[in-house]
Amino acid sequence: MAKVATVITNMFEDVEYTSPAQALNDAGHEVFTIEKEAGNEVTGKQGETKITVDYGIDDVKPEDFDALFIPGGFSPDILRADDRFVGFAKAFMDAKKPVFAICHGPQLLITAKTLEGRDATGYKSIKVDLENAGATYHDEEVFVCANQLVTSRTPDDLPAFNREIVKLLEK
């Protein structure tokens, strides 16, 4: 089964981490969290979810994982200020490994300059950012691009997002 790297920091959207992580775990995949340092505790913006981070970004390589998951909330915007996370995300896109991003998650991919010519969706407020990054925006609950990139807009889209990320890893 797949090893899924999850880049996450404080202020992630609680359910946009917990719901997909549960769906992936239920399908037999392993979900690992990555932040600045292993052992850090990060808290969701709703305050409902606290996670003890599995790995520090300096302790992992993209080659160690089969897929990348980027939950939404403010976390992706915070992470994209750190070149290590930008490079990590770029490596998955460049290697054409599965990448799953919901809500504001695509912000990390925008900063990594990996969306030119791609199709994606995301939270309404980043539509123009996605388009400026060269992506074609789709206002749909989930969009799968090139059998690699799975994006969704909001927590309301989680059932479709979870279905498609699990389906993609079955291939």
N, C-alpha and C positions, 0 to 999 in steps of 0.2 A: 504494500500500500504506500501511498505518497507521504512524504515528509513536507509539511507546509510551513514555510517561514511566515510569521506574522510580525510586521513592523508596527510598533505601537508605543505611545507615550501617554502621559496624562491628558485628560480631556477628550479621550475617544468617546464615541457614541456607544454607550453600554451595550445595547441590544445589537448593534451592528458588529460587535465582536462576539458576544455570547451566542447568538443564534447561528451564525455561520460556523463558528468553532464547534458547536454541538452537532450540527449537521455533518461536518467533516469527520468528527470523532465517531459519530453513529455509523458512518459509512466505512469505518476502519482505518481512517487516515490519522496521522499524528500531526498535531498542531503545536508549534513552538513559537514562543514570544521572544522578540528581539527589541531591545531598547539600548540606551547608552551603556549600561552596566548590568550584568547578571545579578539577580537578587534584588534589584530595585523594585519597589512596589509602585504601580501606576493605578490611577483611579479614573473611572469613567466620569464624564461630565455630569451625569445624573446622580453620581455618588453611590450608585447601586452595586457597582462591580469594582473589585480590587483584584489586581493580578500581580503575582510575584513573577518577575521576568526571568525567563529561562537562560537567555544568552545576551551578552553585550555585543554590540555591532562589531567590535574589533576581534571577537572570538569566533566569528562565523565567515563562511564564504558562500556565495550563491551556489557553487557546485555541490554543497552539502545538502541542498534541498531540491525538491521536484517542482514546487509551486510557491508563489508569493501571494499573500493576502494582506490587503490594506484596508482596515476598517475606517469609517468616517469619523465625523466630529471635528474637533480642532487638532487632533493628533497629527494628521497628514501635513497640515500647514506648519506645525512646529517642527516636524521631522525634516521637511524639505529645506529648512535653514541649515541643515547639517549635511555636508557633501558626502559623508560616508553612507548615509541612507539613500541619498540621490543616486550614488554610484551602484549601490546594492540593487535598487529597483531597476535601474538601467540595464544591469547585467541580465536580469530575468527577461526583460523585453528583448534585448539583443539576442539572447540565446533561444528565443521563441518558446520559453517555458510558460506554463499557465500563470496568469496574473489575474487576481480577483480584487476589484476595487469598488467600494460602495460609497455613495453620497459625496463627501469631499475627498475620498481616497484618491481619485485621479489627480489631485493637486501634486502629489509626489511624482507622478508620471509626466505631468506638464513640466515641472522643473527639470526632470531628467531628459526632457526633449525627445520623448519616445512616441509621441502620438501623431506625428505627421503622417497623413494618409490613412489613419485608422478611423474606425467607427466606434463611438462610445456614447455613454450617457453618464449622468451625474446629477448632483443637486442643482436645481435651477440657477442658483447664484453663480455657479462656475461654468454655465453654458458658454458664455463669451470667452472665458479663459480656454476652454476646450477647443473652441473654434479658432482662437488666435494661435493655439498650439498646433493647428493643422488637422485636427480631428473633425469628422462630420458628426454633429450632435444628433442623437435620436431621443425624443421624449417618449421613452418606453420603459416599462418596469424592469426589463433586463435586456442587455444587448451583448451578444457574443460575436466578437470580431476575429476572423481568421483562425477559429478554433484554438485561440490562445487567450484573448483578453475578454474577461467577463466583467461588465459594469452594471450598476443599478443606481437609482436616484435617492431613495429614502427608506426608512425602516418599513414603510408599507409594502415595499418591493421585496422584502426578505424571503418570502416563500419562493418566488421565482428565482431570485439570486441563489439561494441555497440549492434549489433543484439543479440549476445550470452548472454551479461549481462542482457539485458531486458528479453530475453527468460527464463533465469534461474530464475529470480525473479517472473515470471508468475506461476511457479510451486508451 
